[in-house]
Amino acid sequence: MNFDLDKITRENVKGLKPYSSARDEYVSDGSTMVFLDANENPFENGTNRYPDPQQRSLKAVLAAQKGIQEGNILLGNGSDEVLDLLFRAFCEPAKDNIITLPPTYGMYQVLSGINSVENRTVLLDADFQPNVDAILAVADNNSKLMFLCSPNNPTGNGISTQKISRLLTAFKGLVVIDEAYIDFSTEESWVSKLSEYPNLVVTQTLSKAYGMAGIRLGMCMASTEIIAVLNKIKPPYNVNELTQQSALQRVSDPKAVQQEVNLILGERQRLHTALETVSFVSKVYPSDANFILAKVDNATLRYNQLVDQGIVVRNRTTQPLCENTMRFTVGTPEENKKLITALTSLV
Ligand SMILES: *Cc1c(COP(=O)(O)O)cnc(C)c1O
């Protein structure tokens, strides 16, 4: 194995010690301890105290569910914060580069711009799978992160397990698998492979299947060594108290989440079938996520027509390999019916 975490960590980050906040030492557990250490207002109202900087209660539940240790998890203000922390820990601005595989999630490109890190793009092939040889050919000693989105947004397909294995083995930087949609997929999460690949990072989120986009809770799962590096640069109170409480409540009821996921999967199938009957739809792509990509005659025209009927979907026509495609999020049964009725009525 040719992976060396020390080699890919930024020099300034190596020397950092995590900021030690008052709440790192003791967390209020409703006991009789007197907390006069953090200059908080002492009158209880539910949020007068700083939140646990390590989100211990929430991580305990997540670790048990995912079969890993709490030390394998870092939580963030959405996975977008987690992705940004990866840039800041490993990518030297104006020197290092990342590799992304369009068409894919737009945030990788946005974060590369913000952090002044070159984004080397290698298009997916016609089946929306990675071209492994072409990817490895653009990688050099300054390639620190590779982003694989599986299931991929906006195409909806999972990335081939074999190809991911090859990339994990050959790439000298971190391979970040963005599993925002994994709960809708038939594929197994890569979290179970963390001990096999020291350069594997898996990100997940409560924003999609868990129905909690509003609270902003993202997860990063990796070796304890990688998580320790990220902990050095994470803002101490990046996950607020209300988010920790709502997240804990939600993940403690996996049956309720699974019920909604099952409903969405049923609707996805129905929507797929219905889309195939729409006259101007020429292709409906198979989806492992909670959205469906479809090719139409004129995506911009159809997008505007739907907006006129009060339905907002995503026009993906400017994305590479996605000319005249639209991305439909699977909604409630009523919403999907409205969408299909609207699409069928268009001329
Ligand atoms: C929606 C989405 C996310 C979620 O980001 P959050 O910041 O956790 O809401 C992450 N990755 C992809 C590919 C997504 O589509």
The ligand as a MOL file (V3000), in Angstrom:
LIG
                    3D

  0  0  0     0  0            999 V3000
M  V30 BEGIN CTAB
M  V30 COUNTS 15 15 0 0 0
M  V30 BEGIN ATOM
M  V30 1 C -27.5190 16.9370 -1.5840 0
M  V30 2 C -26.1120 16.4630 -1.6550 0
M  V30 3 C -25.2830 16.5710 -0.5490 0
M  V30 4 C -25.8150 17.1160 0.7390 0
M  V30 5 O -25.1060 18.1300 1.2330 0
M  V30 6 P -25.4920 18.6650 2.6860 0
M  V30 7 O -24.5410 19.8020 2.8350 0
M  V30 8 O -25.2370 17.5600 3.6540 0
M  V30 9 O -26.9310 19.0730 2.6590 0
M  V30 10 C -23.9890 16.0830 -0.6420 0
M  V30 11 N -23.5390 15.5100 -1.7750 0
M  V30 12 C -24.3330 15.3840 -2.8490 0
M  V30 13 C -23.8240 14.7000 -4.0460 0
M  V30 14 C -25.6370 15.8650 -2.8150 0
M  V30 15 O -26.4120 15.7540 -3.9160 0
M  V30 END ATOM
M  V30 BEGIN BOND
M  V30 1 1 1 2
M  V30 2 1 2 3
M  V30 3 2 2 14
M  V30 4 1 3 4
M  V30 5 2 3 10
M  V30 6 1 4 5
M  V30 7 1 5 6
M  V30 8 2 6 7
M  V30 9 1 6 8
M  V30 10 1 6 9
M  V30 11 1 10 11
M  V30 12 2 11 12
M  V30 13 1 12 13
M  V30 14 1 12 14
M  V30 15 1 14 15
M  V30 END BOND
M  V30 END CTAB
M  END
